Every structure is written in structure tokens, then in C-alpha cells.
Amino acid sequence: MTAAGAIRPRIGVLAVQGAVGEHEAALADVGARTTRVRVPDDLDGLDGLVIPGGESTTFGVVAGQSGLLNAVRTRVDEGMPVLGTCAGMIMLAGGIADGGPQPLIGGMDIVVRRNAFGRQVHSFEADVAIPVVGDPPMRGIFIRAPWIEEAGPSVEILAVHGGHPVAARDATRIVAAFHPELTDDRRLHRLFVDGVRTKGAVTQPREDSVVGAQ
């Protein structure tokens, strides 16, 4: 058996919208192989999944029409590790504070507020202290960002900005309101990939696999 630190898990990146290539680059930098997920069959053989930012309502509609939403929901319910950023955090929430129709993957015991920091014109950058990944603070890029309004006892809050939780995790999921993939700081992706490795649910690399394969 390959040493845990050397195992290269296969991580899917939902390629419906968002910074797919940037997530792939970050995952490759921390030793993962990647696969773009566009249809339900692309979920086969994955050790984990990343749900990028974008427009959560659009993702819900498009993925719902293709059957991908239900397929992802099933895999998440079965315990597949997931990293969700910005809209990805919304999709993994158990509820939306501001109401309105929103297809969700769900599963995480959080309620989020969409566009909590304002609309596109209110996008900003800020240093975000995340003790679990160490010093210095990460640079958070907030674009129409949500925040966590409520969190249940199974959820560990990882970071707070402006008095509101903006990153959290539970047994199988990590979520962030900002976009770590748009910076060179790989610590949040490393935290996620290391968690996939330690859960022991990683497939071994095939001879035809390459880092960043699409």
C-alpha cells in the first residue's frame, strides 16, 4: 500500500459553471488527480468532489435537468467528501435563510444567506484567519458571497468574517463563502485532499492517469 501522504486521490470538479480550471490547478498542486464532472457517469470512481462557485440557482436548474443533481445528492448522502466554495457552499446547505425556490444538494446542517455581503459590485478581498490551516490568514476573495446564518452541532466553524461564519466543516464536507481557488494559497484544498486520504477511500492511480486529467 502506498503511504497515505503519497496517495493521489481522484477528485471530481463539477464543470457546470465556475472556476473549474482554477480548482483543478489547486488540486493538482496538492497531489490529487482531477476529473471534470458533467454527467452522472462522471462520478464513477471518484474519491471526492469539488463544487465551484457561480450562480447556485442556475446550477440547480441545469444539473437538475441532466440528472446530475440527484446523482451528486446520492453520492454525498453516501459519504463522498465534498469541498464547496461560494455557490458550492449554498448547494450543500440544508436550507436557505432568504427563502425562494432553490434546488439543493443538501446534507450539511447549515442554513446560509445568499448574497449576504451584497451584490457583484460589493465584491471584496479580506484576510480570513483559519486556525485549522495555520498562520498567516488566507486571502479571501468574496464575490456575491453567502454566509452561514445557522449551524448545527455536527458543524465546526472554521472562519468568521464581519461577525459571520464564512467557512465550516463536518465529517465529510468543507465549505467556504470565498474563492480559495483564485489565489495561490492551497491550504484549504490541502486540508480537503488530506481528509480524503485519511478516510482511506481513495482509488489507486491507474497507469493512464495524469494529474489534471480532464
N, C-alpha and C positions, 0 to 999 in steps of 0.2 A: 504494500500500500504506500502510495506517495505521501510524504509528510504533509500535514494539514496546510502549512504555510505555502506549499508549492502547488497544491491542487488548484486547477483553473476551472472554476465553475462556469457553466453556461448560463448566461443571463439574457433574457429576452428584453427588448425595448419596444414598447408599443409604438408603432410607426403610423399612427393615425394623424398625429399633429405634434407640434412642439419641437424642442431642440434634440432631435433623435441622434444626430451625428455627434453632438457635444457630449451626450450621455455615453455613447459608445466609446468615445475617446477617453473619458474619465474612467470607465470600467476597464478598458484595456490597460490603462496606466496602473491600475491596482491588481492586475493579474487575472482578469476574467476574460472569457470568450463571449461574444455577443451574437445575437440573432434578432433580426427585425421581425416583429410580430404584427402581421396584418390580417390574418385569418385564423380561425380556431386551431387548425392543424399545426400552426407555427408554435403553439405552446408545448408540443410534444418534446420530451427530452430536456426541458428546461429545469434548472435548479433554482431560479429566482426570476423576478420580473421588475422592470422599472416602468413607471407610468409618468411620462414627462408632463410639463406644463402645457398651456394652451387654453382653449375655451372648453370648460368642463361640459357645458350643455351640448356643444357640437360633438364632442367625443361621445357622450352618452347616446346621442341620436345615431351617429354614423356606426359606432360599434354595436349598437343595438340592432340595427338593420342587417348587419352582416352575421349576427350570431356571436360575434367576438365578446360582447359584454357578458353574456351568460356563461360563455366558456371561461373567461377570466374569473368571473364570480365563483364558479365551481372550483377552480384551482386554488383560489385564495381561501375559500372555505375549507379546502383540504389541507391547508397549511403551507402553501407555497410562500416563501419570503418575498416581500414586495417593498420597493422604495418608491414613494410617491412625492413628487415635487410640485408645488403650487396647485394647478388643477388636479394633479395626481393625488394631492392630499384631500381635495374635495371629493374626488371619486371614491376614496377609501373610507370616507366618513360614514358614520351610522345615521347622520341627519344633518340638515341644513337649517341654520338659525333664521335666515331671511325668507324661508319658505319658497314657494314656486315649484313648478314641475322640474325635476332633475333626476334622470336615471343615474343610479349609483351602483358601484361595485359593493360598497359597504364592508362590514366586517370589523372595523375598528371602533372602539367605544368612545368616539368623539363626535361633537357637534361643531361644525365650522360655519363661519360667516364669510360669504363670498365678497370679493372686492372690499374687504374690510378697511384697508388703508386708503381707499379711493380708486378712482378710475385710472386709465392709462396715463393721463397727464400727471398723476400724482405718484408715478413710479419713482423709486429712490434706491439708494445704496446705504447700508449701515453696517457697522461692525456688530456681530452677534456672538456673544460668549456661549460656547457649548462645552461645558466642563468635561463631558464624556470623551471628547476628542482632544482635549488639552488646549494649552495656550499656543499661539495668541488667538484672539477671537477670529471667527470666519467672517469674510466679507459677504454680506447677504445682499443679493440683488432682488428687490421686491417689485414685481410687475403685476398690477391689478391683484395684489396678493390677498389671500384669505388669512384669517387667524383662527385659533381654536377657542371656541366660546365655552365649551364644557368638555370635561374628560372624566371617564370612569376610572375605577380603582385599578383596572388592568393596564392603564396607560401611564407611562413615565414621561413627564415633560422634560425635554432636553434643552430648550432655549426659550427665552422670553424677550420680546422687544416692545417697548412702549407700554409695558404692563400687560401684554397679551402673549400667550403661548404661541410660538411660531415653529416649533419642531418637537416631535414626540416619537415614542416607540412603544410597541407592545411585544408580545412573544415572537411575532413573525413579520411585523411591519415597522418601517421607519417613514415618517412623513416630515416634510419641511415646507413652509409657506414661501420660501425664497428659492433661488435657482443656483445651486452649487455647481451645476454643470457649466455655467457661464463664467466661471473663474478657474484659476489654475490650482485651487486648493482642493485636494482629493480626499480629505479626511472623512467626509460624510459617506462618500462612495466606498472608501476602505472599510469603514465601520459596517456598512451593509454587506459587502462581499465577505469580510471576515466572519460575520454572523452566519452567512450561508455555509461557509466552510465548516464552522464548528458544529453546525447542526448535523453534519455527516450525510446530507442528502445531495451530494454532488456527483454528477456523472463524470467518468474519467474521459480525458481528451481522446478523440479519435485521431488517427493519423492524418486525416484530411482536414482537420480543424486548424484554423488560424485565428489569432487574436484579431477581433474586429470583423470577423466574417459576417456577411450580410445575406 
